[in-house]
């Protein structure tokens, strides 16, 4: 949820900043919303992989080991 809110808040600012920065270049590419959507999807995918990895690591761990370390 935080990733989505951060993306929604940062996309307009980033788009404006990039267009302002690129206006003086002779050769430039057009910015499209596809670039921002693709980066957002990749970010969400990386977050989901990270959360899944850590959740599985905790799930597989033996509860006896956890109690013994306290």
ROBAFI-579405 format. One record per residue (C-alpha): residue number from 0; residue in one letter; x, y, z. Coordinates in nm, 2 decimals. Example, Ala and Ser with C-alpha at 12.3 -4.5 7.8 and 13.67 -1.06 7.14 Angstrom:
BEGIN
+-----+-----+--------+--------+--------+
!   n ! res !      x !      y !      z !
+-----+-----+--------+--------+--------+
!   0 !   a !   1.23 !  -0.45 !   0.78 !
!   1 !   s !   1.37 !  -0.11 !   0.71 !
+-----+-----+--------+--------+--------+
***
This chain:
BEGIN
+-----+-----+--------+--------+--------+
!   n ! res !      x !      y !      z !
+-----+-----+--------+--------+--------+
!   0 !   x !   0.00 !   0.00 !   0.00 !
!   1 !   x !   0.28 !   0.24 !   0.09 !
!   2 !   x !   0.45 !   0.17 !  -0.25 !
!   3 !   x !   0.13 !   0.24 !  -0.44 !
!   4 !   x !   0.07 !   0.57 !  -0.25 !
!   5 !   x !   0.43 !   0.67 !  -0.29 !
!   6 !   x !   0.41 !   0.60 !  -0.67 !
!   7 !   x !   0.09 !   0.79 !  -0.71 !
!   8 !   x !   0.23 !   1.09 !  -0.53 !
!   9 !   x !   0.57 !   1.09 !  -0.70 !
!  10 !   x !   0.46 !   1.03 !  -1.07 !
!  11 !   x !   0.33 !   1.39 !  -1.14 !
!  12 !   x !   0.62 !   1.56 !  -0.98 !
!  13 !   x !   0.87 !   1.33 !  -1.15 !
!  14 !   x !   0.70 !   1.38 !  -1.49 !
!  15 !   x !   0.71 !   1.76 !  -1.45 !
!  16 !   x !   1.07 !   1.76 !  -1.33 !
!  17 !   x !   1.19 !   1.53 !  -1.62 !
!  18 !   x !   1.01 !   1.74 !  -1.88 !
!  19 !   x !   1.16 !   2.06 !  -1.74 !
!  20 !   x !   1.51 !   1.91 !  -1.73 !
!  21 !   x !   1.48 !   1.77 !  -2.09 !
!  22 !   x !   1.34 !   2.08 !  -2.26 !
!  23 !   x !   1.69 !   2.22 !  -2.34 !
!  24 !   x !   1.82 !   1.90 !  -2.50 !
!  25 !   x !   1.83 !   1.87 !  -2.88 !
!  26 !   x !   1.77 !   1.50 !  -2.89 !
!  27 !   x !   1.53 !   1.36 !  -2.64 !
!  28 !   x !   1.28 !   1.08 !  -2.60 !
!  29 !   x !   0.91 !   1.13 !  -2.53 !
!  30 !   x !   0.80 !   1.04 !  -2.18 !
!  31 !   x !   0.49 !   0.83 !  -2.16 !
!  32 !   x !   0.29 !   0.70 !  -1.87 !
!  33 !   x !   0.40 !   0.35 !  -1.98 !
!  34 !   x !   0.74 !   0.41 !  -1.83 !
!  35 !   x !   0.60 !   0.50 !  -1.50 !
!  36 !   x !   0.35 !   0.22 !  -1.49 !
!  37 !   x !   0.62 !  -0.03 !  -1.58 !
!  38 !   x !   0.85 !   0.09 !  -1.30 !
!  39 !   x !   0.56 !   0.08 !  -1.05 !
!  40 !   x !   0.48 !  -0.28 !  -1.14 !
!  41 !   x !   0.85 !  -0.38 !  -1.11 !
!  42 !   x !   0.87 !  -0.21 !  -0.77 !
!  43 !   x !   0.56 !  -0.39 !  -0.65 !
!  44 !   x !   0.69 !  -0.72 !  -0.78 !
!  45 !   x !   1.03 !  -0.67 !  -0.60 !
!  46 !   x !   0.85 !  -0.58 !  -0.27 !
!  47 !   x !   0.62 !  -0.89 !  -0.30 !
!  48 !   x !   0.93 !  -1.12 !  -0.36 !
!  49 !   x !   1.11 !  -0.97 !  -0.06 !
!  50 !   x !   0.81 !  -1.00 !   0.17 !
!  51 !   x !   0.74 !  -1.36 !   0.06 !
!  52 !   x !   1.11 !  -1.46 !   0.11 !
!  53 !   x !   1.11 !  -1.32 !   0.47 !
!  54 !   x !   0.77 !  -1.47 !   0.55 !
!  55 !   x !   0.88 !  -1.81 !   0.43 !
!  56 !   x !   1.20 !  -1.79 !   0.62 !
!  57 !   x !   1.01 !  -1.72 !   0.95 !
!  58 !   x !   0.75 !  -1.99 !   0.86 !
!  59 !   x !   1.00 !  -2.26 !   0.80 !
!  60 !   x !   1.20 !  -2.19 !   1.12 !
!  61 !   x !   1.15 !  -2.43 !   1.40 !
!  62 !   x !   0.96 !  -2.28 !   1.70 !
!  63 !   x !   1.19 !  -2.46 !   1.95 !
!  64 !   x !   1.49 !  -2.27 !   1.81 !
!  65 !   x !   1.30 !  -1.94 !   1.86 !
!  66 !   x !   1.21 !  -2.02 !   2.22 !
!  67 !   x !   1.56 !  -2.15 !   2.30 !
!  68 !   x !   1.72 !  -1.82 !   2.19 !
!  69 !   x !   1.51 !  -1.61 !   2.43 !
+-----+-----+--------+--------+--------+
***
